[in-house]
Amino acid sequence: MPSSRVALVLLGAGAALCFTAAALTWITVGSAVAGATLDLDGGTCVPALRAIALVSLAGIGGLLAAKGVMRKVIGALVTVAALGGLVPVVASVRDGFSAIAASSRPVSLDGTPAAVLHTSALGPTLAIIGLLLVVVGGLVAILARTQAAGLSERFDRTQSAPSAGSRFDDQATQASAASEDDNPATMWSALDRGEDPTRPTT
């Protein structure tokens, strides 16, 4: 499989995992006084997660349309965006989401700050895997051959290639001209005009 296709598959898979992780509940915060709880999904814990997924999808479109050095530029941008998303995800997991819980709105009217009551490892795990896939896809795009043709170049090549119908018409015209030269009536008419029918025409 060509490296460009590998990059497209990796970016697509990474974007799908990031979207899924953003929709899953990562933590449940609550108030120790009122007992109210609030579920926070990945999009709330790491707001950049959905944006990075969209950047990955845009990178797929860019790789399909671009060619040459522009593919490397697109791969670099996607890689930087995914690495930027990995930092807050890993940091949140390491501190047990305490910073996110502290910055979330209180879940009771008495102003008691929310505390982490429950965490789920599925969402952060999918997010990390998805972001790593996007990083690898961007690196593959950077290292891919610059000679690979984009959609625009392929379209131009298809338009410039002669069609089968035009080649058939040219062959039919040449065959018709050859048969007319070999016609005896044509040769006698040339003799009547004082021309030599055996002389090749220029």
C-alpha positions in Angstrom: 0.0 0.0 0.0 1.5 3.4 -0.9 2.5 5.6 2.0 0.0 8.3 1.0 -2.9 5.8 1.5 -1.5 4.8 4.8 -1.5 8.4 5.9 -5.2 8.8 4.8 -6.2 5.7 6.7 -4.4 6.7 9.9 -5.8 10.2 9.8 -9.3 8.9 9.3 -9.1 6.3 12.1 -7.6 8.9 14.4 -10.3 11.4 13.7 -13.0 8.8 14.4 -11.5 7.8 17.7 -11.2 11.5 18.7 -14.8 12.1 18.0 -15.8 9.0 19.9 -13.7 9.9 22.9 -15.1 13.5 22.9 -18.6 12.1 23.2 -17.9 9.7 26.1 -18.1 10.6 29.7 -14.6 10.9 31.3 -15.4 12.0 34.8 -18.3 12.6 37.2 -18.0 15.5 39.5 -20.2 16.3 42.5 -20.7 18.4 45.6 -19.9 16.9 48.9 -22.6 19.0 50.5 -25.6 18.8 48.2 -24.8 15.4 46.7 -25.5 16.6 43.1 -23.4 15.2 40.3 -22.4 16.3 36.9 -21.0 14.2 34.0 -18.2 15.7 31.9 -17.5 14.3 28.5 -14.2 14.4 26.6 -15.3 17.5 24.7 -15.7 19.3 28.0 -12.6 18.0 29.6 -10.4 18.7 26.5 -12.2 21.2 24.3 -9.5 20.9 21.6 -10.3 17.2 21.0 -13.1 17.8 18.5 -11.2 20.6 16.8 -8.2 18.2 16.3 -10.5 15.6 14.8 -11.8 18.2 12.3 -8.3 19.2 11.5 -7.5 15.6 10.8 -10.4 15.3 8.4 -9.4 18.6 6.7 -5.9 17.1 6.4 -7.3 14.1 4.5 -9.0 16.5 2.0 -5.8 18.5 1.7 -3.6 15.4 1.1 -6.0 14.2 -1.7 -6.0 17.6 -3.4 -2.5 18.8 -2.9 0.8 17.5 -4.3 4.5 17.9 -3.8 5.7 20.0 -0.9 2.2 21.0 0.1 1.6 17.5 1.3 4.5 17.8 3.7 3.2 21.1 4.9 -0.3 19.6 5.6 1.3 16.6 7.3 3.3 18.9 9.6 0.3 21.0 10.5 -1.8 18.0 11.4 1.1 16.5 13.4 1.6 19.7 15.4 -2.2 20.0 16.1 -2.3 16.4 17.4 0.7 16.8 19.6 -0.8 19.9 21.1 -3.9 17.9 21.9 -1.9 15.1 23.6 -0.5 17.5 26.2 -3.8 18.4 28.0 -5.1 14.8 27.7 -2.0 13.3 29.3 -1.8 16.0 31.9 -5.4 15.5 32.9 -5.0 11.8 33.3 -1.8 12.2 35.4 -3.4 14.6 37.9 -6.6 12.5 38.2 -8.7 15.3 36.5 -8.5 17.4 39.6 -7.7 20.5 37.7 -10.7 20.0 35.4 -13.0 19.4 38.5 -11.7 22.5 40.2 -12.4 24.6 37.1 -15.9 23.2 36.5 -18.9 25.1 37.8 -20.2 24.2 41.2 -23.0 21.6 41.2 -24.8 23.1 44.2 -26.1 26.5 45.1 -23.9 26.8 48.2 -20.8 27.4 46.1 -19.0 24.2 47.2 -16.4 23.3 44.6 -16.9 20.1 42.7 -14.8 17.1 43.4 -14.1 14.1 41.2 -16.4 11.2 42.2 -15.8 8.8 39.3 -13.5 8.5 36.3 -13.6 6.4 33.2 -10.5 5.2 31.5 -12.2 4.4 28.1 -12.6 8.0 26.9 -9.0 9.2 27.7 -7.6 5.9 26.3 -9.4 6.3 23.0 -8.4 10.0 22.8 -4.7 9.2 23.3 -4.8 6.4 20.7 -6.6 8.6 18.3 -4.2 11.5 18.7 -1.3 9.2 18.3 -2.7 7.8 15.1 -3.1 11.4 13.8 0.5 12.1 14.7 1.7 9.0 12.9 -0.5 9.8 9.9 1.0 13.3 9.7 4.5 12.0 9.9 3.8 9.5 7.2 2.5 12.3 5.0 5.7 14.3 5.7 7.9 11.3 4.7 5.8 10.3 1.7 7.2 10.7 -1.8 6.6 14.2 -3.2 6.2 12.7 -6.7 2.8 11.3 -5.8 0.0 12.9 -7.9 -2.8 14.7 -6.3 -6.4 14.9 -7.5 -5.8 18.0 -9.6 -2.9 16.5 -11.4 -4.8 13.3 -12.1 -7.7 15.2 -13.4 -5.5 17.2 -15.8 -3.8 14.0 -16.9 -7.1 12.5 -17.7 -8.3 15.5 -19.6 -5.2 15.7 -21.7 -5.1 12.0 -22.6 -6.7 11.4 -26.1 -10.0 9.6 -25.9 -10.6 6.2 -27.6 -13.3 7.8 -29.8 -10.9 10.4 -31.2 -8.3 7.8 -32.0 -11.0 5.7 -33.7 -12.1 8.7 -35.8 -8.5 9.4 -36.9 -8.0 5.8 -37.9 -11.2 5.8 -39.9 -10.3 9.0 -41.7 -6.9 7.6 -42.7 -8.5 4.4 -43.9 -11.0 6.3 -45.9 -8.3 8.4 -47.6 -6.2 5.3 -48.4 -9.2 3.5 -49.9 -10.0 6.6 -52.1 -6.4 6.6 -53.4 -6.6 3.0 -54.4 -9.9 3.4 -56.3 -9.5 2.8 -60.1 -12.0 5.6 -61.0 -9.8 8.0 -59.1 -6.7 6.9 -60.9 -8.4 7.2 -64.4 -9.6 10.7 -63.5 -6.0 11.7 -62.6 -4.8 10.4 -66.0 -7.4 12.4 -67.8 -6.1 15.5 -66.0 -2.6 14.7 -67.0 -1.4 13.7 -63.6 0.6 10.7 -62.6 -1.5 8.7 -60.1 1.6 6.7 -58.9 3.4 9.7 -57.8 3.1 10.1 -54.0 1.3 13.1 -52.8 2.9 15.5 -50.4 
